[in-house]
């Protein structure tokens, strides 16, 4: 897993270096964007029951050129009860560097690397509590332009990867570029 994280960071740094070269050859075109997604998440606590559900995720970012952007995520919603333990996602929030690989005029692949915070609440019988974790996050996705300003996309993120918990999400949604 650490190898995948190191590979993701290396790929993003390479994309950033390549974007600097490409930027010297083309005019700077800063483009803000927003997006909304259905987020299908899964929490795997070490020694505890797995929780999975569907929530919503909002994204916003700024694309600096064809190869690099910065992006923020805010996701919430969904709960699951498994083996007497109920878990509810309060929020997942994060900031990421986004390396982009255009494959033609309308399709692109991308990788994300950054930091996320996840907060959830749990109930076991009469006992209630909450947990907040912050960790390095990474993921990958693809996007296809429907029009010049609207795209459909999907990605998979590992928001949390610690000894005692992993929190992953697969998301599908729309992006609007201004």
N, C-alpha and C positions, 0 to 999 in steps of 0.2 A: 504494500500500500504506500509506503514511504517512497518507493521507487517511482510509482505513478505520480505522486505529488512533485517529486524532483523533476520528472520528465515534463509535467505540466508547466512548472515554473520556467524550465529551460526553453520550452516552446514559446511561451509568452515573451521571454526576454529576447529570443531570436526574432520573433515577430516585431517587437519594438525596435530592434536594431535595423531590420529590413524596412520598417516604416519610416525611419529617419532617412534612409537612402532614397526611398520612394518619394518622401516629402520634398527632398531637394529637387526632384524632377517634375513635381506637379504643384500647382498652387494649393495653399492651405484651404480646406473646406470644412469648417467646424459645423456639425449638424447635430442638434439636440434631438432626443427621441423619448417616447414613453411607450409602455406596453402593459398589457394585462394578460394573466395566464390562469388556467386551471392548474393547480399544483397537487400532484399525487405523492404524498409523503409517507415515509416509513421511519419509525424510531426503533432501533434495536439496542435496548439496554442490556449490558452484560449481566446475565443471571436472571433477567426479568422477562416478562412477556413482551413480544413485539406488538407495537401499535402502528396502525396504518389508516389513513383517511385522505380526504380531499379538502383542500383549502384554496384560497385565492392568493395570487402574488401580483404585486405592482412592481414594475421596473422603470427606471429612468436613467438616462445617460447622455453622454456627449461623445460622438464619433469624430475624431480629429482628422482622419484620412481613411483611405480604403482598408487599412491594416490595423488600426488601433483605436480603442475607445476606453472610457471608464464608465462603470455602470453600478447602480445601487439597486438592491432588492428589499422589498418589505412584503412578507407573506404572513398570513394568519388564517385561522379557521380549521375546523375538523377536530374530531375526537374519536376515540376508540376504547372499547372495554374488552380486555382479554384476561382470562383467569382471575377475575375479581379485581383487576386493577384498571381504573379508568384514567386515560391520559388525554389532555386537551392542549393543543398548540396555541399558546398565547401570541407568540410572534417569532419570526426569524427575520433578521435584518442584517445587511452586509454591504460592503463596498469592494469592487473588483476591478482589476485590469483585464481588458478584453482584447486578445489577439485574434485577428480576423484573416481568413484565407478566402478571397473571392474566387469562385469557380464559374466564371462567366459573368454576364451582366446582371442576372437575377438571383443567383444562388451563391451562398457562402457558408463556410464552416467557421466555427469559432471556439476558442478556449477561454475559460475564466479562471482567475486565481485572485484570492483576496482573503478577507477576514469576515466572519459572520458571528452573530450572537443569536442563540436560540433560547427561548424561555417557554416552559410548559408547566402545566398544573396537573397534579395527579391526586386520585382519591383511592384509598384502599379501605373499604368498610367505613368506619367512622373517622378515619384519619385523612387529613388533607395536607398537601404541601405543594411546593413549586421548586423548580430547578432552572437555573440560568447558566449557560455554558457559552464560552467564546473560543473559537478555534480557527485555524487556517482552513480555507475552503477552496474547492476547485470543481470544475465541471467542463462540459463540452456540449455543443449544440449545432444546429443548422437553421438557416433562415432562407425563405424564398419570397421574392417580391411579387405581390399581387398587382400593385400599381406603383407609380413612382414614389409614393409616400407611405404605402401600407404593405406590410409583410406578415407572413405566417411563419411561425417557428416552433421548435421544440428543443429542449435541453435536459440534461441530467446533471444534478449538482450533488456533491458530497459536502453538505454544510458543516457537519460535525464529525470528527473522527478521533475520538479519545479512547483511552483504555477501557472505560466503562460504558460508553455510548457511541453509536453512530446515528446520524440523521441525514437521510437522503431524500431527494425529491426529483421526480420527472415532471416536467411542465410543458404545456402546449398552449399557445396563445397568439395574440396579434401585437404588432409593433407599428406605431405611427411616427414617422420622421417629419420634423418641421421644416 
